[in-house]
Amino acid sequence: MSGPPDLSVTLGPLKLRNPVLTASGTCGYGEELAPYFDPALLGGIVTKSLSLHPREGNRPPRLAETPSGMLNSIGLQNVGVEAFLREKLPFLERCGTAIIPSIFGATVEEFAELAARLDDVAGIAALELNVSCPNTSRGGTEFGVDPDSTRRVTAAVRGRTRLPIIVKLSPNVTDITIVARAAAEGGADVLSLVNTFFGMRIDVERRRPILSSGSGGLSGPAIRPMAVHLTHRLARAVPIPLIGIGGIGGPEDALEFILAGASAVQVGTATFVDPRAAAKTVAGLADYCRRHDVTRLQDLVGKVHRAEDEGCAKP
Ligand code: RRO
């Protein structure tokens, strides 16, 4: 191969220098990464979900370790959209990577207002609609488990912005393809999957839930095979590009999602273990391309061989 591999990816109207983004809620508004690596190495940064007004989130304890994973119940703590624009975006703009605010509304109108507020702002590459937060009583999964609500939220946002729209899907549904199609019908350009799975831990001595809110959202390697499965299934069911999320901690994990059909990936919980995980994933993907003589990483999207091709048909 002559020259470095081409890691750039195109997701509908969204072009990224490489397919590795940070997952919402795992690096605040990007500043937390800067001591560890140059954020320009990333394909993009997805911010903590923003609401119209600041939120303090849930009471602690709001994190709990689980086997190969983590439960959270942060409760959407964030600075609010105005403080984001004033205090956080200037740093992000200087990072030299795609900036993707995640937005969260308790109502359809709040989603639309957030989109309108961010629409004409320089330095924003796309919006990710969080219709899948497991830790709020209003909005969140309330929208993301219902196809009609997902369609209405997406269409309302579509009506108020020219930015590419990514809809982040919940895994806590019977059939993810139904909600995904609704998001596409509403005008989504890209789908990201998955947000966290509902989960719970109980302190048996005290006979109480460990999280103050009772249940929370499960992330980390524990959910990766389920997320890869859902990505593989969805890639065959919807015509729009996908971003894979769920326990990605390195290049091999990212490649599982890419081969399953994701055009890009988000690194989340792994950043809490190794703050350099996302940057190392980019470097590892380039290395894989060199070792396998892949000129354009994008050519690998969805290229997993069918199990039947290897003589292991389902019983
Ligand atoms: O803040 C949270 O509790 C949270 C959010 Br907004 C989300 O989308 N997913 C998650 O696991 N936690």
Boltz pocket constraint, residues with backbone or C-beta under 6 A from the ligand:
constraints:
  - pocket:
      binder: B
      contacts: [[A, 25], [A, 49], [A, 72], [A, 73], [A, 74], [A, 75], [A, 76], [A, 77], [A, 130], [A, 132], [A, 133], [A, 134], [A, 135], [A, 195], [A, 196], [A, 217], [A, 218]]
      max_distance: 6.0
